[in-house]
Amino acid sequence: IDKGSYRSVLTHGRLSRHHLLHATSGQPLLINFERASLDTPARDLATLCRHGFPHSLWDENEVLRWFARYEQHLPLVTAEKYLVSAYLLFPEPVYYTMMDYRKGGNELELTQKLEKRIYALRKVQRFVPKIVPQEEEEASNQS
């Protein structure tokens, strides 16, 4: 990647388990390209994670398998891995939940939703170092 540019690929736009079929060979096939667009692959992966993280007690190993499967078809460059990390760490879900809280409503439900979003963000904070190349991070710290 040159400075000032990034790779543009046809992204699915709404990666989800519901948009995945498996061929008899075991290869995954994506369906439902209603939201497809030219974008960075980092946004596609971040969107998949963002929609999956708050809805269940997701497993880091499962997400790492998603990344590995994705990279079998399109290996991410280092800058894209950092961009995925930035997308994931952005506290937007916590912010919007707090805005809902300010509007009023069932305090118990809103508090539980906020706790769930904070818990997911903490898990993301522990997960992100696993997708960022460690050797390059250590080299930059030594400089």
NORBELUR-V558263 format. One record per helix or strand of 3 or more residues. SS is the DSSP state (~ for helix, > for strand). FROM is the first residue (numbers start at 1). TO is the last residue. If there is no record, write none. Layout:
ss:SS from:FROM to:TO
ss:SS from:FROM to:TO
This chain:
ss:> from:9 to:11
ss:~ from:17 to:19
ss:> from:20 to:22
ss:> from:28 to:30
ss:> from:37 to:39
ss:~ from:41 to:53
ss:~ from:60 to:73
ss:~ from:78 to:89
ss:~ from:92 to:103
ss:~ from:107 to:128
ss:~ from:134 to:142
